[in-house]
């Protein structure tokens, strides 16, 4: 799970390759603060452009989606970004997107395997609450960057798997980078943690656990460059990180036929997308208006902004395009369906209703034509 990039920003260019990939249409635009209609442009740079970091807390995301009109037309991104520097020209950069050849790893994997047209962040808000959905199927009523929300009866996917006698690991990059869910998951599950270097070693040995979650490097440190792609970190370094995960799995003849790799992003990071987030099954919690900053409570009954998501496996037919609605609760839902088919523990209604992606591993024979990266 990478950081803070939207579908249109990263994969929108693929519409020109395959019109069934739902990148932004030619008619899409956002008004700036002068009233001028601004269209997306293929001017995205790897680094040095989205500074300051686009706001992606709950209230600004609400503005990006609704543009203050009550209609979810996705036309508030430019005006939202303007507020951070009060610079009209700079505000247009929020509509910049990457050309296909700038992201050869992500775009190649999307075209070669399965790309999700409708994978949305779980919440129209920031990182931690969205990542919680990937681990728990809920954020326990939080829509912000609160660091603690354990103590509920709903167990993480790691607890479920371990209690069933199966193996699981969360591979964080290194001690300096740590993990964005350390406080919550470390409370009762210190055994699940390992580093990126251990992930590579486990792949080399053909010894991955049944379920793995891999995190990038979140900071520049010790001569290393952040690989999470969070603005304004270097996007090409994230490309190299994704390639390293893919090649570590693909290079092992034991793992490649038996492993599915999902690549996705926690949320859009304030960057544009044209597709309106749909309604969803509520998870049973409510965030009070004091937490949302919008003057209204939030009942977790609609999803956040669309993010890139790609499923890689030699059992995925080439060029698969997925149009069903997915979100981060689909991750524990899929792992539970696969590894724990008789699970009877507590889950949120959201996770129980979430789409799963095991059915996409449907090729009649194992493919041998997957790309390699240096």
N, C-alpha and C positions, 0 to 999 in steps of 0.2 A: 504494500500500500504506500503509494507516493503521496506528495503533498500539493494541494492548492493550485490545481490547474483544471480548466473546464474542457468539455468535449470539443466545442467549436474552436477553441484556442489551439488545441493540440491535434485534433483529428478532423477538423472541419474541411481541410483541403481535400480529403479523400472523396468528397462528393463528386469532384471532377473526374476521379478514377472510376467510381462506381456510384451512380445516382441513387442506389438503394441505401447507401450510407448517408445518414441524415445530418449532414453538415448544414450550416446556415444557408438559407435561400438568398438569391440575388436581391430580393426585395427587402431584406432585413436591415434595419437601421435603428439608431438611437438619437434622440435630440440632445444637443449640447446646451449649455446655459444661455447661448445666444439665440436658440431656436433652430439652429442649422441641423439638418439631418446628416448624421455621420454613419458611413457604412464600414464594415470590416475591411481591413487591408492586410496583405501578406507582408507585414513589416516587423513581425516579432523577432526579437534578438534573444540569444541565449542568456545574456546578463546585462545589467546596466540600464534597464528600461523601466521596469515596474518598481520604481523607487519614488515615493514611499510604498511600502507593501499595501496593496489594495485592501480596504476595510472589508472584513467578512464576518463581523459579529451579527447577531440576529437582526437588529434594527436596520443596519445598512443593507443587509441581504434582502430584507423586506422591501426596502426602497428600490433595489436593483430589479426585483421581480415585478413590483406593482407600479413603480414610478409615481407614487403618491396618488394614483387614480382609482385604486380599488380593482383594477383590471390587471390580471397577471399576463401582461404583454411583453415582459422581458425588455423593457425600454428604459430602464433607469440606471444602467451601468455607467454611462458617461457622466451623468449628473452626480451620481454617487462619488465617482472618483475625483471629480472636480473639487469636491469639498476638502480634499486632503492637501492640495497645494494652491487652490484658487487660480489655476492656470488652465485656460481653455484648451490650448494646444496639447498640453500634457494629458488632459483628460481623455483625449481621443485614443491614446495608446491602449486603453482598456479594451478596445475593439481590434487590436492587432492579433494576427494568428500566424502560426508557423506553416511554411511550405512543407510539402511532403518530404523533400530531400533534406530538409534540416533535421528531421527526426527519423533517420533511416531504420532504427531499431523498432520503435513503437509502431510506426506506420507499416513496416514490413510484417511484423507479427499480426497486426490488425487485419491486413489483407490476406495473409497466409492461413490464418486460423479463424477465430471467431471474434467479431467486434459487436459490442452491445450498443444498439442505437438508443436504448432507454435505461441506462444505469444512472441512478440519481443518488446524490448524497442523501443520507437518512433524515437530516434536519437542515433547514435553511439557516445555517449558522456555522460556527468555527470548528476547529480541529478536534478537540478532545471529546465533545459530545458525539461527533460523527464516528470517531474511532471506537467509542464505547459500543456503538451498535454493531461493529464488526466483531467485537469480543463477547458481548452479552446479549445482543438483539434488542438493546434498549440503552438509553442514557439515564434512566431512573429519574426522569423529569427535568434534567438539566439541558439548557440550550446555550451555555457559555463555556468558559474555560476553567470551570471549577475542577479542582484536582482530586477531590475525594467523593465517591458516591457508592462505595461498597456497603455491606451490611444488610443487603436485601436477600430474599430467598432465591432469586434467580442467579444461577451459577454461570460462570463464564464457560465458553466452549472448551477451554483447557481443563477446567475442573471436571466437566462432564466426561471428557475423554479419559482422563486419568482415573477417575472413580470407576470407569468401566474396564479398567485394566489395560488400556491401550496407551500408545506413546504420542506425545505432542511436545513441540517446542515453539517458543517465541524467540526468534533470532534477532537481537538488536545489534547495531553496527559495532560499537565498542563502548568501553566504560565512559569515555568522555562524551560520546553522543547520547548514550543511555537509550531509554525508550519512553515514548510519550504516555504510556500507561503504567509506568513503574509503580507508582504509589498504590494504585488499585490492585493490580495483578500480583504485586509482590507481597501483599498483605497475607495471602494464604497459599501462594503458589510459587515460592522461590525456585522450586525444582524445574520449572518450565523454561527458565532463561538460559540462553546461550548466545554467542556472538556470531557475527557474519563470517569470521574466519573459521569458526566451528561448523557453520553451515557448509562452507566450501569443502572442509575436510569430510563432513558427513556425506556430501554428494560424491566426493572422490571414492569413498569407501562403500558407496551404495547403501548407506545406513541412515537415510532420513527417517524421522518418525512418521507415524500415520498421517498426522496433520501438522503443518508448519505455517508460521506467520513470519514473514521476513520484513524487517524495517531498514530503511536507508540511513545514511549518515546525515544527521540534522544540523551539523555545524562545521565550519572551517576550523581545523585544529591539527596540531602536530604535523604540519605539512600536507594534510589531506584536505580535499575540497568537498564541501557538502554535496551529497548526491540526491537529496530529497526532492529537488526541483521547486521548492518553496520560493516564491519571489523574495529576494532577488538573487537566489542561488543559481549556479551555472546549470542550465538545462541539459547541456551535452554531457556533463558528468553524470546526471541521472540516466541518460541514455546508456552510458557505459555500465552503470550499475545494473540496469535492467538486463543488458546483454550478458553480464557476468552470471546473473541468477539463471537465466535461460540456458546458457552454455554449460554451466555446472551440472544441470539436470540432463541436458541433451547428450553430453559427452559420456554419460555413464549408461552402458547398455542394459543395466538392471533397472535403473530409475526411469529412463525415458519411456519405456512401454507402460509403466505403471503409475505415472505421475501426471497430474493436471496442474498447470500453473495459471493462476488468476492474477492479472496485473490491473490495479485500479488506483484511484486517488481518493483521499478522504473527503475533500470538498473542493469547490471551484475557486476559492481564494479571491473572490470579488471580481473575477474575470468573466467576460461575456459568454453567454450561451443563449440561443434563440428559443429553445424548447421549454414550454411551460411545465413546471413540476406538477405531477398529478396528485390527486387525493390518494390516501392510503389508509390501511387499517390502523386505528390508533393503538398505541402500545399500553394504554391504561394509566398513563401519567399525565399531569398537567403542569406546565410552567406558568407561574403567576406573572401578571403584567409587570411587576417590579423587576422581573428577570429578563423579559423580552425587550423592554425599552420601547415598545410600540404603543403602549397604552391598552393593549389587549392581551389576555392570556393565550397560551398556545397549547392545543390539545393533541399535538403530534399526529394530526390527521391529514397532513400533506407533506410531501417530500421536499428536499432541498434541490439545488441546481444540479443539472446533469454533469457527470464527470466521465472521463475516458475509462473504459473497461475492456479488457481483451482476455480471452481464454485460450490457452496454448496446450495442445496435446497432439500426439500423432493419431489420436482417435477422433479429432475434430475435423470434419470435412473442410477442405480448403475453401476459403471465401465465404464461410458461414456468417450470416448477418442475423442478429437476434433482435426481435422487435418487442418482445414481452418486457414489462416493467420489472426492473431489478433495483435493489438498493442494498446497503451494507448489511442489513439483517439477513440477506440472502446468504451471507458467508457462514454464520453459525447454523442457519437452517440447512444448508447443503451438507456441511460436515456432520451435523446430527443425523440427517436422513441417511447418509452413507455409512457412517461408522457406528451409529447408535440407533438402528431402526426400531428398537423397542423402548426407546427413551420415554419415561413417564414423569420426569421432573418438571418443575415450573419453567415455563417459557412465556414470553409476552404474546398477546394476540397478534402483534405485528410480525414477530418472527415466525409464528405458526402459519401465518398467511403468506409469507414471503415466497417468491419464486425460487426454485433451486435449479442448478445448471448441470446436474449429472446427465440428463437426457441429451445434452449437446455432444457427449462423447459417443458419437453414433456412426463413425465411419465403418464400412463393412469389413475393412482390413486395415491393419496398422500402416500408416503412411511412412514412406521413406524419403520424402522430398523436402523435408524442412530446411529452412535457411540456416546458415552458420554465420557467426560474427567473429571478427578477430578480437 
